[in-house]
């Protein structure tokens, strides 16, 4: 029997929990970064794949780096 790949899609809340950050930070990134788009929708829920998870992680790290870089001066 052939195995079927089932993608793991996550809501913004699940992404926040996986990254260990508050939900409002993930929602901010999703609102302000137009290149991060949901892979699917389930009713009103937007669902994101692991590529989107990596992009969100990258954006959060970039925000943190800018925040830390600006406070040292």
C-alpha positions as CSV (number, residue, x, y, z in Angstrom):
1,X,0.0,0.0,0.0
2,X,1.4,3.4,-0.9
3,X,1.8,5.9,1.8
4,X,0.0,9.2,1.4
5,X,1.7,12.4,2.6
6,X,-0.5,14.5,4.8
7,X,0.7,18.0,5.4
8,X,0.7,19.3,8.9
9,X,-1.0,22.6,8.9
10,X,-1.0,24.9,11.9
11,X,-3.1,27.8,13.1
12,X,-1.5,31.0,14.3
13,X,-2.1,29.9,17.9
14,X,-0.3,26.6,17.4
15,X,2.6,28.4,15.7
16,X,2.9,30.7,18.7
17,X,3.0,27.7,21.0
18,X,5.6,25.9,18.9
19,X,7.8,28.9,18.8
20,X,7.3,29.8,22.4
21,X,6.1,33.4,21.7
22,X,3.0,35.3,22.5
23,X,0.2,35.0,20.0
24,X,0.1,38.7,19.3
25,X,3.7,38.6,17.9
26,X,2.8,35.9,15.4
27,X,-0.4,37.8,14.4
28,X,1.7,40.9,13.9
29,X,4.0,39.1,11.6
30,X,1.2,37.6,9.7
31,X,-0.6,41.0,9.4
32,X,2.5,42.9,8.2
33,X,4.4,40.4,6.0
34,X,2.3,40.0,2.9
35,X,4.6,37.3,1.5
36,X,3.5,34.8,4.3
37,X,0.2,33.4,3.2
38,X,-2.0,30.6,4.5
39,X,-1.7,27.2,2.7
40,X,-5.4,26.5,3.4
41,X,-8.5,27.6,5.2
42,X,-10.9,25.8,7.4
43,X,-13.9,28.0,7.7
44,X,-12.5,31.2,9.1
45,X,-9.3,29.7,10.3
46,X,-6.1,30.3,8.3
47,X,-3.7,27.3,8.2
48,X,0.0,27.5,7.6
49,X,2.5,24.9,6.5
50,X,6.1,24.4,7.8
51,X,7.5,26.8,5.2
52,X,5.3,29.6,6.7
53,X,6.5,28.5,10.1
54,X,10.1,29.0,9.1
55,X,9.3,32.4,7.6
56,X,7.5,33.5,10.7
57,X,10.5,32.3,12.9
58,X,12.9,34.2,10.6
59,X,10.8,37.4,10.9
60,X,10.5,37.2,14.6
61,X,14.3,36.7,14.9
62,X,14.9,39.7,12.6
63,X,12.6,41.8,14.8
64,X,14.4,40.7,17.9
65,X,17.8,41.5,16.3
66,X,16.7,45.0,15.3
67,X,15.3,45.6,18.8
68,X,18.6,44.5,20.5
69,X,20.8,46.3,18.0
70,X,19.0,49.6,18.6
71,X,19.2,49.5,22.4
72,X,22.9,49.1,22.6
73,X,23.7,52.6,21.2
